[in-house]
Amino acid sequence: MKLEAKRIKRHMVRTYEFWQMNLRILVIAEDQKKVLEDFEDKLPASDSGYLAFAYLDNELRIAFLGTSDDETDEYEFFDTKEIFTIPASAVPTLLVRLVKLNAELAENAFIQQAIQEQANKALPMSTLTIRALDSSRDPEIPTRLRAFRIEDEKKIQELIELDAMRQAALEEAEEKAAAAAKKAKKAKKRNREELEEAAEAAEDEIEEVYEDESLMPEINIADELAKSLETLWVYDLTPANNGAWRANLEANLKGSKLKANDLVHIELRFVEREDDEIALVFVDPEAEVEDIKIEVSSHVATRLPWRKAYELECLENHDFHETYYLGRNGEDSKLFNKIVADIRHGRLDPAMYLDMVQKEDVSLDFSRELYRCRHCGDLHVTRRLRLVTPESTMSEPYYCPKCGERSSQVKRVHIASLNCPVCHRPLDMKPEKVWYASDEEDDSILLEE
């Protein structure tokens, strides 16, 4: 078997973030066996390199699934049920080439199991897509977050306001001193003494700000803030109804009845820092923990439903002759029920669960659409799914089943100008036909006469 994905440069494991490696195939060349010397007694024999798989199971782990040749991209799975795995942190300098999953690779039993285990935890996995939380994560266990419990929020607010007043007064005094010094430097000799005195007075004003006890009492603001905040750890942060968040406590919460593993209400506060945004995690033991139920409906389209069958044939390459059934059949309750089943089983894109849980009036717009791979040019029909709320819309990402790279939707007006994915010559399109779904059988499509 051969890998079909786009070739990219290899990099050390430590240079990747957990979300870049999760559910990715790793091609490990033969020259990297020296990095794996500590595990050679447990690693299956290989005349070339290894085909591995990275996945999150609390920590990021690497499973060795087979052999691979980094030059030819040929690979073969091991014929064994026992899979050897190691923490990714154990081999930080290992050079790997990342490969995206395709339909063929995803048939491997171990990969299927890893995907299903993450699907079973769809809500905690959804918050792993929030990059602003990365600074609060445990480097080894991404689902473990550093959180704070506020002992006296009023006092914290007073300290922050005091610090802001002090900084503003200092900036104003420093600007005056700088302006006076600049003016004194440019002045003629007869006026210099007078202006230098003004500059010295401005410098004295800065000292007065430092000595003003109303602006800077004899306390260390950083120390006082630390006293008013209790640091603790939570895990499995999930979205909750009414725009809320919740997580599990890692240890007993002092001064409350909450114990380790209990659910607690979480508040995320987003802070702009330079060109970045970070999210701070706060525990509120007094607040009610919201539910996580999901309610969605089928989006009522503003246009009439359409369903067209496009038959395309390559006159040069007679092996390519395909018919694509696109559109949707009215409300299409069958397809909607399949989407609801996918939601229950955690099969949708993790980021979509954030809005589905937290927002009200959520609907799903769906239809069968034609997609073309940006890498290999493969044409395939995929269910296009959009999550629609009054404020925004979100679409699932679409990947090629052949090579695993991203796919782009082919608009209906562009179907007639498609080229053959094999020989790249223009395809011949037959007259359009209308299709409808059979009521008797699942997944059956019939053409109208």
N, C-alpha and C positions, 0 to 999 in steps of 0.2 A: 504494500500500500504506500501511497505517496501523499505528502502534505501539499495542499493546494494554496495555502495562504501566502500573502505577500511577505517577502523576505525583508527583515529589518536587521539592523546591527545588534549584536549581542552586548549585554551590559551585566555588571555585577548585581547580584540579588539585592545588596544593600542600597543600591541607587533607586530601587523601585518602591513606591508606596504600596500598602496592602491592597488598595482598590485597583491598582494597575495590574497586579498579579493574580488576584482572585479569579478562579475558574478559567485559567489560561494554561495552555500546553507549553511546556518548556523543552526546548531542544538543547541538549547538553552534548557538546562535541567531545571527541575522544581525548583531546588534549586536556580536558578538565578532570580526568580521572584522578590526577594527583591531588586535587582539592578534596576529593571524596575518599582519600586513603583511610581516614578514621572509620569509614563504614564499609570497607571492601569485603570484610568477612560476611556481612549481611546482604550486600548488594548482589543481585543475580549477575551471572557472567554476561559480558557483552564484548563482541569482537570490534565494535565501533563505539558509538556514544550511547546516550540514554534518551528515551522519551519519558518525560516526567509531567506531572500535573500539579499545579498550585491551587490550594483551596483553603478557605477559612474554616477552622474548627476551634473556636475560641482564639487560638493563635493561627498564624499563617503556616501551613505545612506543605511539604513537597512529597508527592507520592511517585515512586518509580514504576512506571507501567509497562515499559518495553525498551526496545533498542531503536536507535535511529542513526542515520548517516547525515551529518551536517552538510555534506557536499551535494548529495543527490536528493535529499529530503525523503528518502525511503525509510519506512518505519515498520515495526512489527510489535504487537503486544506480547507480553510474556504469557505463556500457557500455564498460569497458576492462579489460584484463588487468594493466596497469601501475598498481600501487597506491602512492600517495605516503605515506610514513611519516616521523614525527619522534620524537625522544625526548620523553617526557612532561616531563622536566626542562627542556626548551627553552621551555615555555609555562606556567610556574608560576602565572601570574595568569589563565589562561584559564578562564572560567566554563563549566561543563559540567553537564548533567543526566544522571545515570546511569540506564540502562535495562537490565533483565535480559534475557538471551537467551531467545527462545522457539524453537519448532520451525521457524518460517518464516525467522527471521533466521539461524538456524544452517545453513540451506541454502546460504548465500553461500560461494563457493569459498575466499575468503581466510580467512574465519572457520573453516571446516572444517580448513584447513591449519594454522592456529594452534592449534586444539584438538588436532589429531592430534600436532603436534610436542610439545605439553606432555604428552600421553598417552604418548608414546614415552619420556618422562623421568619416569614416574610416581613412582619412589622419591625422587629429589631433590625433586620437587614436593610429596611428602607432608610433608617436614620444613618446608616453607614455612607449614604450618598451625600450627606451634608458636610461639605468640605470645611465650613467654618468651625466645626467641632473637632477637627483633627488636632488642634493644639491642646485640647483637653483629654485626648485619648491616651491610654496606656500604650506605649510603643510596642509592647509584646502582644497585648490583647485589645484589639480596637473597640470591642463592645464595652470595655471597662472605661468609665469616664470619671475624671476628677470633678467633684461638685463642691458647692459651698452651702452652708446653712447660715443665714443671717441672724445674729443674736439680737442686734439693736439697729434696725434699718434707719430710724430717725437720726441716731447718732452718726451713722455712716454718711447720711445725706448732709448733715451739718459739717462734718469733716471735709467732704468733697467741696462744698460751697466755700468753706474757709480757705482751702488750698487754692481754689480758683480766684478768690479775691486777692490773695497774696501774690499769685503769679501775675495778675493784671496790674497790681500796683508796682511790682518790680519792673515789668515791661515798660510801663509809662515812665518811671523814673530813669531807667536805662536809656530810653529814647531821648529824654531831655538832656541827659549828660552827654550823650554822643553828639547831639546837635550843637550843644554849647561848645564842646571841645573842637568840633569841626570849624565853627565860626571863629573861635579864638585863633586857630591855626592860620586862617586866611586873613585875619585882621592886620591893619597897618600897625606899626610899632607904637604910636601914641595911644591907640585904643586897646592894645593887647593886654595890658595889666588889668583893665576893667573887665574885659571879656574872660580872662583867665580866672578872675575871682568868681564870675558867674558859673564857669565850668566846675570850679571847686565846690560851689554851693549845690550844684546839681548832683555831684558825687556824694555830698553829705546827705542829700535827700534819699539816695539809695540806702545808705547806712541807717537812716531813720526808719525806712520800711522794714529793714531786718530787725530793728530794735522795738518796733511797735508791737506790744504784747497783744493788742486786739487783733492784729493780723497774723502774728506768729507767736502764740503762747508757748510756754516751755514744755511742749509735748512733741513727740515724733509722730507725724500723721500716719506714716506707713505702719509704725508699731500699733497705733490705735486701731487702724483698719484691720490689722491681723487679729487683734483681740476680739473684734466684733464679728469675725468670720470664722466659722468652724469648717475645716476641710475634711471631706469624706469621699468615699468612692461609691458609685452606683454602676449597675450593669443592665444591659438589654433595654436601652432607651427606646420607647415606641411612641408614635403619634397617638393621640386620643381625641375623642369627640370634643366639639366646641373649641377647636384650635388649641387644645391643651396637649401636654406631654406627661408621660409617666415612666417610671423605671423601678428596678428592684434595688433595695439597699444591700450593700455587701456585708455590713456589720450592724449590730444593734445601735439605735440612735439614742444618744444620751439625753436624759430629761424627757423622754417620751415612751409610749408603749410600743413603738415600732421596733421590730426585731429584724435580724438578718433575713434577707430574701423577701421581706414584705414589700408590697407596692407602695410607692409614694408619689405625690404630685411633684412635677418638675416644671420649672420656669426657665426658658432660654432667653438670655439677653444678648442681643447682637451689638457688637462694638466695632466701629470703623477704626482701623489702625494703619496709618500710612496708606498703602495701596491695597490693603487686605482687609478682610472682615473676619472677626473671630466671634464665637458664641461661648458665653459663660453659662455654666450649668448651676442652677440654684435649686435646693431642696426646700419645699414648703410642707412641713409635716401637718400643719393645721388645715390645709386645703383639701377639698374632696378629690378623690382619684376618679377621673372620668372613665367612661366605658370606651370600648374600641370597636363598637359595631359599625358595619358598613351598609349604607343604603344607596343604591344606584338605580337609575332608570335608563331606558333606551332613549337616546336623543331623538327628538322629533325634527327631522330635516326640514329646512325651509323650501327645498326643491323636491320635485317628484322623484320617487325612486326609479333608478334605471338599472337594467341588467342586459349587457351586451356580450355576445360571444365573438371573439376575434380569432380568426383562423389564419395562422402565418406559416408560410412554407418557403424554404430556401431552394431556389431552382438550380443552384450549383451543387449544394450539399443535400442530397435527397434524404439523408438521415434526420434532418431537422424538419419536422412537420408537427406543429403544436396548435392546440386550441385553448385560448384563455377565457375563462368565464368570469367577467368582472361586474362590479356593482353590488346592489343588494335588492332583495325581494321584499319591498315594503318594510314593515317593522322587523321581519325576519326573526321570529321568536326562537327558531332553532339555533341560529348563530348567537343570539343574545344569551340563550341558556348555556351555551358552551363557554362564553366569556365569563358568565357568573361562576361556572364550575372552575375555570382557570383562576378567578379571584380567590375562591375558597381554598384552592390547592397551592396558592402562592406562585403561580406561573407568570404573572405579569411583571413588567419592569418594576423593580423595587421602588423607584422614585414616585411612581403613580400612587402607591399606597398612602403616601403622606397626605395628599389632597383627598383621597377617597375616605379616609378616616376623619380628618380634621374639618372638612368643609361640608356644608349642607347644600342641597339642590345640585347634586352631582349626577351627570348623565354621561352615557357612552355613545359615541358616534362610531359606526363601524361599517366596513364594506370590503369586498374583495377587490384588490388592486394589483396591477402588474408592476413589478420592481425589477430593476436592472442592477447587477453588481458593479460597483465602481472599480473593482480590481479585475475580475475574470470575465465580466460581461454577461454572466449567466442571467437568463430571464426566468422569473418565477412568480407565481401568484401568492400573495401574502395577505393575511387579514390586516387591514389598516385600522388601527384603533386610536381614537382620540378621546381623552377625558375632558369633558366640558363643564366648567363652572361659570357662574355669572361674572367672575373677575378675569378668568384666563382659560386657556386650553393647553393641553399637553399631549404629545404623541409618543407612542412607543418608538424606540429605535429599531431599525430593521437590518437584519444581517443575512448574508448570502448562505443558503444551506450547503452550497458546494465548497466554498473556501472560507467562510466565516467572516469575511470583510463586510463593510457597510454597504447597504443597497439604497438606491434612490428610486422614488416613485416615477413611473412613466406616465405622463399625462395622456389622456385619450387622444388629444390632437397630434401627439407625437408618435403614436403606435404605428401609423402607416409608414413612417420614415425610419423604422428600426433596422439595424443590420444583424446579420446572422452572428451569433456568439461564437461560432466555430470558424467560419471562413471570412467573416466580416463584410460579406457582400449584402446589398439591399435585399430585404425579405419581401416576398410577394404576399399581399394581404387579400384574402377572399372577402366577398360581401358579408357585412355584419349580420348576425342573427340574434334573436332574443331567446333567453333561457329562463327557466323557472325551476324552483326546488320541488322535488317530489314530496308529497305528504306521507307517502307510505314508507319510504326508506330514508335513513339518515345519510347525509353526504351525497345523495344522488342528485344529479342535475339533468334536466331534460330540455331539449330544444323545441321551441314552438315551431309548428309547421308554417 
